[in-house]
Amino acid sequence: MALALQTFATVKDANVALKSAGTRYLGGGTLVVRAANEGDVSVSGLVRSTDPALSAIVVSGGKIRIGASVTMAAIARHPDLGALAKASRAVGGPAIRNMATIGGNLFAPAPYGDFAVALLALDAMVSTDDGELPIETFLAGRNDSCAIVTSVSFTLPKADSFRFLKVSRVKPKGVSVLSIAAVLEQAADGTVSSSRIALGCMADRPMRARAAEKALAGKALDQDGIAAALAAVTEGTAPITDPIASAWYRAEVLPVHLGRLLLT
């Protein structure tokens, strides 16, 4: 099916065009073009914007702002984003990473969207022309979002405080069985003072592991200290079942892999 593509110099004009029925925004195309090629008749037209701000990476005073059109490959090679290199390289193979954008990853359904898991752990803010939203709020309502994402912003994590793990059956670019990202702050005595743990494939979109976070507070990052967090990590989850893994399997192996992440 032929798709009409409209290109606009500004996000504002692209947002107006996006209101037409059947129109989708075209970022890297790894999601929407595949959907159209696989017969999704709800897609009748594509809109994109060449606004240079969408492709910018701005680092200022420990704050990061990444334009929504920035690719996973660009993030992986950026000198100031070394902490996120592992998460960005977890998205597909080289061909996919050269096209897949940070904005598109926010909308990727499970078992995709590994980078969005990392952004959730980082407590990112998602920007559109309508303003900013905490990423957790954005993800909860992403199916109803009608505005083009322009950027995401977050505080650069301290050295060694950010951790990411993707579990897949095929290395190095297989689809996720699950993914975990965590930002862990430690007190002077080595105990956990605060944590944000995000999970992928444990619901239809990235989610926080709040019970595990609560159980980890004040505990040492050793086998005994993390035991309660491992026992609690599946609380509130609703793992997906797909050809990669069953919901039962994902729930069974999640504590194992969280333990590996925390003890890294």
C-alpha positions as CSV (number, residue, x, y, z in Angstrom):
1,M,0.0,0.0,0.0
2,A,1.4,3.4,-1.0
3,L,1.7,5.9,1.8
4,A,1.7,9.7,1.4
5,L,4.6,11.4,3.2
6,Q,4.4,15.0,4.2
7,T,7.5,16.8,5.5
8,F,7.4,20.0,7.5
9,A,10.1,22.4,8.7
10,T,8.5,22.9,12.1
11,V,7.0,20.5,14.7
12,K,4.1,22.9,15.0
13,D,3.1,22.4,11.4
14,A,3.7,18.6,11.6
15,N,1.4,18.5,14.7
16,V,-1.4,20.1,12.7
17,A,-1.0,17.6,9.9
18,L,-0.9,14.7,12.4
19,K,-4.5,15.4,13.3
20,S,-5.7,13.9,10.1
21,A,-7.3,10.4,10.4
22,G,-4.9,7.6,9.7
23,T,-1.8,9.8,9.9
24,R,1.2,8.7,11.9
25,Y,4.5,10.4,12.7
26,L,7.6,9.0,10.9
27,G,10.8,9.1,13.0
28,G,13.2,6.3,12.2
29,G,10.3,4.2,10.7
30,T,11.3,0.9,12.5
31,L,7.8,0.6,14.0
32,V,5.3,2.5,11.8
33,V,6.7,1.4,8.4
34,R,6.9,-2.2,9.5
35,A,3.3,-2.0,10.7
36,A,2.2,-0.6,7.3
37,N,4.2,-3.3,5.5
38,E,2.6,-6.0,7.6
39,G,-0.9,-4.8,6.6
40,D,-1.9,-2.3,9.2
41,V,-4.6,-0.5,7.2
42,S,-5.1,2.1,9.9
43,V,-1.9,3.8,8.6
44,S,-2.8,5.9,5.5
45,G,-0.3,8.7,5.7
46,L,3.0,9.7,7.3
47,V,4.2,13.0,8.7
48,R,7.7,14.0,9.6
49,S,9.6,17.2,10.6
50,T,13.1,18.3,9.8
51,D,13.3,20.7,12.7
52,P,17.0,20.6,13.7
53,A,16.1,20.7,17.4
54,L,14.8,17.2,17.1
55,S,18.3,15.9,16.3
56,A,20.2,17.8,19.0
57,I,21.9,16.5,22.0
58,V,22.5,19.2,24.6
59,V,24.7,18.6,27.7
60,S,24.7,21.4,30.3
61,G,25.7,21.3,34.0
62,G,24.9,17.6,34.4
63,K,21.6,17.9,32.6
64,I,21.0,16.1,29.3
65,R,18.4,16.9,26.7
66,I,18.1,14.6,23.7
67,G,16.0,15.4,20.7
68,A,13.4,12.8,19.8
69,S,14.9,12.1,16.4
70,V,18.3,11.2,17.8
71,T,19.1,7.6,16.9
72,M,20.3,4.8,19.2
73,A,23.6,4.8,17.3
74,A,24.2,8.5,18.0
75,I,23.6,8.0,21.7
76,A,25.9,5.0,21.8
77,R,28.8,7.0,20.4
78,H,28.3,10.3,22.2
79,P,31.2,11.1,24.5
80,D,29.0,12.4,27.3
81,L,26.5,9.5,27.2
82,G,28.7,6.6,28.0
83,A,26.4,5.5,30.9
84,L,23.7,5.0,28.3
85,A,25.8,3.2,25.7
86,K,24.9,-0.3,26.9
87,A,21.1,0.5,26.8
88,S,21.3,2.1,23.4
89,R,23.2,-0.8,22.0
90,A,20.6,-3.2,23.3
91,V,18.2,-1.9,20.7
92,G,18.4,-4.3,17.7
93,G,21.4,-4.7,15.4
94,P,23.5,-1.9,13.8
95,A,21.0,-1.3,11.0
96,I,18.1,-0.8,13.4
97,R,20.2,1.4,15.7
98,N,21.1,3.6,12.8
99,M,17.4,4.3,12.3
100,A,15.6,3.8,15.6
101,T,15.0,7.0,17.5
102,I,14.6,7.9,21.1
103,G,11.1,9.3,20.5
104,G,10.0,6.1,18.7
105,N,11.3,3.9,21.5
106,L,8.9,5.6,23.9
107,F,6.0,4.1,21.9
108,A,7.5,0.7,21.2
109,P,5.3,-2.1,22.6
110,A,6.7,-4.9,24.6
111,P,9.0,-6.9,24.0
112,Y,10.6,-3.8,22.4
113,G,11.3,-0.4,24.0
114,D,14.4,-1.3,26.0
115,F,15.7,2.2,25.9
116,A,12.5,3.5,27.4
117,V,13.1,1.2,30.3
118,A,16.4,3.0,30.9
119,L,14.7,6.4,30.6
120,L,12.1,5.4,33.2
121,A,14.8,4.5,35.7
122,L,16.5,7.8,35.0
123,D,13.2,9.7,35.8
124,A,13.3,11.4,32.5
125,M,10.9,14.2,31.4
126,V,9.2,13.9,28.0
127,S,8.6,17.2,26.1
128,T,6.1,18.0,23.4
129,D,4.8,21.3,22.2
130,D,2.2,21.1,24.9
131,G,4.8,21.0,27.7
132,E,6.7,18.4,29.8
133,L,5.5,15.3,31.5
134,P,7.3,12.8,33.8
135,I,8.1,9.8,31.7
136,E,6.0,7.5,34.0
137,T,2.9,9.7,33.3
138,F,3.7,9.9,29.6
139,L,4.0,6.1,29.3
140,A,0.8,5.5,31.1
141,G,-1.1,7.7,28.5
142,R,1.0,7.1,25.4
143,N,-1.7,5.4,23.5
144,D,-3.8,8.6,23.7
145,S,-0.9,11.0,22.9
146,C,-1.6,13.2,19.9
147,A,1.4,15.5,20.1
148,I,4.8,14.8,18.6
149,V,7.5,14.2,21.2
150,T,10.3,16.7,20.8
151,S,12.8,15.7,23.4
152,V,13.6,13.8,26.6
153,S,15.7,15.3,29.4
154,F,17.2,13.9,32.6
155,T,20.1,14.3,35.0
156,L,23.2,12.5,34.1
157,P,23.6,9.7,36.6
158,K,26.6,9.5,38.9
159,A,29.4,7.2,38.0
160,D,28.4,3.5,38.7
161,S,24.9,4.5,39.9
162,F,23.2,3.5,36.6
163,R,22.9,-0.1,35.7
164,F,21.2,-1.8,32.7
165,L,20.6,-5.5,31.8
166,K,18.8,-7.0,28.8
167,V,18.0,-10.7,28.7
168,S,17.5,-12.3,25.3
169,R,17.7,-15.7,23.8
170,V,19.7,-14.6,20.7
171,K,22.9,-12.6,21.2
172,P,23.7,-9.8,20.6
173,K,20.5,-8.4,19.0
174,G,17.7,-10.7,20.0
175,V,14.3,-9.5,21.2
176,S,14.0,-9.1,24.9
177,V,12.9,-11.8,27.3
178,L,13.1,-8.9,29.8
179,S,15.1,-5.8,30.5
180,I,16.0,-4.1,33.8
181,A,17.4,-0.6,34.5
182,A,18.2,0.8,37.9
183,V,19.6,4.0,39.4
184,L,21.0,3.2,42.8
185,E,22.2,5.9,45.3
186,Q,24.3,4.7,48.2
187,A,25.0,6.2,51.6
188,A,28.5,6.5,53.0
189,D,28.1,3.1,54.7
190,G,27.3,1.5,51.4
191,T,23.6,0.9,52.0
192,V,21.0,2.0,49.4
193,S,19.7,5.4,50.2
194,S,17.4,5.6,47.2
195,S,16.6,3.5,44.1
196,R,14.6,3.6,40.9
197,I,14.2,0.2,39.2
198,A,12.4,-0.1,35.9
199,L,11.3,-3.3,34.1
200,G,10.7,-4.1,30.5
201,C,8.3,-7.0,29.3
202,M,6.8,-7.2,32.7
203,A,3.7,-5.3,31.5
204,D,2.6,-3.9,28.1
205,R,4.9,-1.0,28.7
206,P,7.9,-0.2,30.9
207,M,7.0,-0.1,34.6
208,R,8.6,0.7,38.0
209,A,9.4,-2.1,40.5
210,R,8.2,-0.1,43.5
211,A,7.9,-3.0,45.9
212,A,11.5,-4.0,45.1
213,E,12.6,-0.4,45.6
214,K,11.0,-0.2,49.0
215,A,12.5,-3.5,50.1
216,L,16.0,-2.3,49.0
217,A,15.9,0.9,51.0
218,G,18.6,0.9,53.7
219,K,20.0,-2.4,52.7
220,A,23.5,-3.4,51.6
221,L,24.1,-4.5,48.1
222,D,25.0,-8.1,49.0
223,Q,23.2,-11.4,48.8
224,D,21.5,-11.0,52.2
225,G,20.7,-7.3,51.7
226,I,18.9,-7.7,48.3
227,A,16.9,-10.9,49.2
228,A,13.7,-9.0,50.2
229,A,13.9,-7.0,47.0
230,L,14.2,-10.1,44.8
231,A,11.2,-11.6,46.6
232,A,9.1,-8.5,46.0
233,V,10.1,-7.6,42.4
234,T,7.3,-9.4,40.7
235,E,4.6,-7.6,42.8
236,G,2.3,-5.6,40.5
237,T,3.7,-7.1,37.3
238,A,1.7,-8.5,34.4
239,P,4.3,-10.1,32.1
240,I,3.5,-10.5,28.5
241,T,3.4,-13.9,26.7
242,D,4.8,-14.0,23.2
243,P,6.9,-16.3,21.0
244,I,10.0,-15.3,22.9
245,A,8.8,-16.3,26.4
246,S,5.7,-17.0,28.4
247,A,4.5,-14.8,31.2
248,W,5.3,-17.6,33.7
249,Y,8.9,-17.8,32.5
250,R,9.5,-14.1,32.6
251,A,8.2,-13.9,36.2
252,E,10.3,-16.9,37.2
253,V,13.6,-15.5,35.9
254,L,13.1,-11.8,36.8
255,P,14.4,-12.2,40.4
256,V,17.5,-14.1,39.2
257,H,18.4,-11.3,36.7
258,L,17.6,-8.5,39.1
259,G,20.0,-10.1,41.6
260,R,22.7,-10.2,38.9
261,L,22.1,-6.5,38.1
262,L,22.2,-5.5,41.8
263,L,25.4,-7.4,42.5
264,T,27.3,-6.2,39.5
